[in-house]
Amino acid sequence: NAGVMQNPRHLVRRRGQEARLRCSPMKGHSHVYWYRQLPEEGLKFMVYLQKENIIDESGMPKERFSAEFPKEGPSILRIQQVVRGDSAAYFCASSPPGTPNNEQFFGPGTRLTVL
Amino acid sequence: KQEVTQIPAALSVPEGENLVLNCSFTDSAIYNLQWFRQDPGKGLTSLLLIQSSQREQTSGRLNASLDKSSGRSTLYIAASQPGDSATYLCAVDNYGQNFVFGPGTRLSVLP
């Protein structure tokens, strides 16, 4: 059973470009969470999704950021018109169905660098 | 609003020592608490999960305790090894919400 997969592992973008980060949850998991870790800071929650639904996006910046978890395929975190302050490690976690508060399993992260 | 703190921020010990990492949280209405390990430039590895109804969990040389009423958890590492060097993160799961992470304790175990 493969763990949570994220790709790409490293992503370089120039200011103003778009960044798309992908997350494939563990097999059988239907809850996906995105977290951001800024340099020298702790992990901060961004968004919690179930299949085709955004459950909690209280941690998402109001502009330029969006997330989806379609019925088929991976979850996508999309950042439009990236700025240098978006440079960070973005982690995805998944948990099994049922209550949303089971153990979360984390992917290896995508490290975004904005030039 | 839940806030999580961890003490100490950094710790350096000689190999073989037993050590305790501390985690405190402000809102005791938690569903579970999870301890993670993060190696530099890497993702998070889950170490132990304690449900709110539990007092402690053990895995190998690791033991985590939870005292909800006082808002505290400790991670005990026995007979530390250089391979234990990493940042240890405590995360609290509020009901129906997301994980709130502490800032971490950076551990160095010297050979």
Interface residues (C-beta under 8 A of the other chain):
Chain A: Y33 Y35 E41 G42 L43 K44 F45 Y48 D56 G59 F91 A93 T99 P100 N101 E103 Q104 F105 F106 G107 P108 G109 R111
Chain B: Y31 N32 Q34 F36 G41 K42 G43 L44 T45 S46 L49 L89 A91 D93 Y95 G96 Q97 N98 F99 V100 F101 G102 P103 G104
